[in-house]
Amino acid sequence: MKAAKPRKLPPLTGTQVQDAAIEMAHALGWIIAHFRPAMKSNGRWTTAVAADAAGFPDLVLVHSDRRILWRECKSRNEKLKPEQEIWRDWLLNAGEDWEVWDYRDYPDAIKAQLERGNR
């Protein structure tokens, strides 16, 4: 009898990467800020933001003895929106640690970054 071939799982969505990263970060002692969208009465999804917050990164992770990590979570085919590119550019120019996490980063690269803390 032939052994069944392992089934290749589809890539994680941006939300799945995000949720897994939050769980992993909490287990490693990080606190995280994330702002979830809500459905408006007209059926459209929106995240309540003010001032220049459009495009703000998905996750802001802070550890008591490490730097702040700013992370955008994307699925396979998602690209940064212009507003996200502005936040990326400003954060990087300010010397902050900004990156995109996607399905290829889970779990190894995400875990390594959280464990290292980019000291």
Beta strands, then each sheet from edge to edge (+ up, - down):
strand 1: 31-33
strand 2: 38-39
strand 3: 45-46
strand 4: 59-62
strand 5: 69-74
strand 6: 97-102
sheet 1: 1+ 4- 5+ 6+
sheet 2: 2+ 3-
end
